[in-house]
Amino acid sequence: MNLKPLPFLAGAALFFGHGALAQTMTGSMSQVTAHMGQMSVEIADAAPISEPTRNTLQFEPWQMAEDLFRNDVVFLMRHGPTDWSRRDVRDVAPTDCANQRLLSAEGIKGMQELGILYAGNNLRPSRIIVSEWCRNQQTIDAIIDGFALVDPEYAKNVTVITDPSVNLLLSLRGAPNVSRLREMVSQWRGDDDTEGPLLIISHFTNIAELTEFNVYEGEALVIDPTLSSRVLGYVRLRDARPDVGHFSVD
């Protein structure tokens, strides 16, 4: 299928980096089916990056394209891909990284690519709230690494808050319910000084309880708080796949 270039979109359809990859990266959006779009980045050979991403961001529906660049939406995201050969020890504490499931090597690389694709296409959260769990902390660390390859100043200055209220639901020192998460989402409005959306990195169970959507590892739901927290669609890496812990993969 031929890709259809997106017309100029509020200054966000094309982005030329002004950090570590200054003038070496272009981000672009295209429509791949009637309902699906994708974002990609092209990095010049001379760019200071050893392994340029070949991944793309997939989003659906296509009609959500302009909403992705609003500063009053919320990206509600699950942590990145984990190693399911290792499971959490019963009643493990959120910060006990030696006894819980962690990101796989591929998951870390994917989340760095996610950061490159987000920042390279000008999807730059102005605030990030993340669970205490080690796999969530690994996720934001890798995303920030990706941001830094595009714009070190942004990566250094973006507000990141670790908040136990988005910890794994009903776990040890976890969130007792999704009331606080619901408040975070519903009360977000952005403001004149806010350039990007709110990004919350939580867990499958919390997101399913709040939205009734089952999300892949590394996938974000795009939520509009001004429309009674309606889910507008999703954004995820093109190669995102269902995991054995929460999906039937036969």
Secondary structure in CASP SS format (residue, H / E / C, confidence):
PFRMAT SS
TARGET T0000
AUTHOR 0000-0000-0000
METHOD secondary structure of the structure
MODEL  1
M C 1.00
N C 1.00
L C 1.00
K E 1.00
P E 1.00
L C 1.00
P C 1.00
F C 1.00
L C 1.00
A C 1.00
G C 1.00
A C 1.00
A C 1.00
L C 1.00
F E 1.00
F E 1.00
G C 1.00
H C 1.00
G C 1.00
A C 1.00
L C 1.00
A C 1.00
Q C 1.00
T C 1.00
M E 1.00
T E 1.00
G E 1.00
S E 1.00
M E 1.00
S E 1.00
Q E 1.00
V C 1.00
T C 1.00
A C 1.00
H C 1.00
M C 1.00
G E 1.00
Q E 1.00
M E 1.00
S E 1.00
V E 1.00
E E 1.00
I E 1.00
A C 1.00
D C 1.00
A C 1.00
A C 1.00
P C 1.00
I C 1.00
S C 1.00
E C 1.00
P C 1.00
T C 1.00
R C 1.00
N C 1.00
T C 1.00
L E 1.00
Q E 1.00
F E 1.00
E E 1.00
P C 1.00
W H 1.00
Q H 1.00
M H 1.00
A H 1.00
E H 1.00
D H 1.00
L H 1.00
F H 1.00
R C 1.00
N C 1.00
D C 1.00
V C 1.00
V E 1.00
F E 1.00
L E 1.00
M E 1.00
R E 1.00
H C 1.00
G C 1.00
P C 1.00
T E 1.00
D C 1.00
W C 1.00
S C 1.00
R C 1.00
R C 1.00
D C 1.00
V C 1.00
R C 1.00
D C 1.00
V C 1.00
A C 1.00
P C 1.00
T C 1.00
D C 1.00
C H 1.00
A H 1.00
N H 1.00
Q C 1.00
R C 1.00
L C 1.00
L E 1.00
S C 1.00
A H 1.00
E H 1.00
G H 1.00
I H 1.00
K H 1.00
G H 1.00
M H 1.00
Q H 1.00
E H 1.00
L H 1.00
G H 1.00
I H 1.00
L H 1.00
Y H 1.00
A H 1.00
G H 1.00
N C 1.00
N C 1.00
L C 1.00
R C 1.00
P C 1.00
S C 1.00
R E 1.00
I E 1.00
I E 1.00
V E 1.00
S C 1.00
E C 1.00
W C 1.00
C H 1.00
R H 1.00
N H 1.00
Q H 1.00
Q H 1.00
T H 1.00
I H 1.00
D H 1.00
A H 1.00
I H 1.00
I H 1.00
D H 1.00
G H 1.00
F H 1.00
A H 1.00
L H 1.00
V H 1.00
D C 1.00
P H 1.00
E H 1.00
Y H 1.00
A H 1.00
K H 1.00
N H 1.00
V C 1.00
T E 1.00
V E 1.00
I E 1.00
T E 1.00
D C 1.00
P H 1.00
S H 1.00
V H 1.00
N C 1.00
L C 1.00
L C 1.00
L C 1.00
S C 1.00
L C 1.00
R C 1.00
G C 1.00
A C 1.00
P C 1.00
N C 1.00
V C 1.00
S H 1.00
R H 1.00
L H 1.00
R H 1.00
E H 1.00
M H 1.00
V H 1.00
S H 1.00
Q H 1.00
W C 1.00
R C 1.00
G C 1.00
D C 1.00
D C 1.00
D C 1.00
T C 1.00
E C 1.00
G C 1.00
P C 1.00
L E 1.00
L E 1.00
I E 1.00
I E 1.00
S E 1.00
H C 1.00
F H 1.00
T H 1.00
N H 1.00
I H 1.00
A H 1.00
E H 1.00
L H 1.00
T H 1.00
E C 1.00
F C 1.00
N C 1.00
V C 1.00
Y C 1.00
E C 1.00
G C 1.00
E C 1.00
A E 1.00
L E 1.00
V E 1.00
I E 1.00
D E 1.00
P H 1.00
T H 1.00
L H 1.00
S C 1.00
S C 1.00
R E 1.00
V E 1.00
L E 1.00
G E 1.00
Y E 1.00
V E 1.00
R E 1.00
L E 1.00
R C 1.00
D C 1.00
A C 1.00
R C 1.00
P C 1.00
D C 1.00
V C 1.00
G C 1.00
H C 1.00
F C 1.00
S C 1.00
V C 1.00
D C 1.00
END
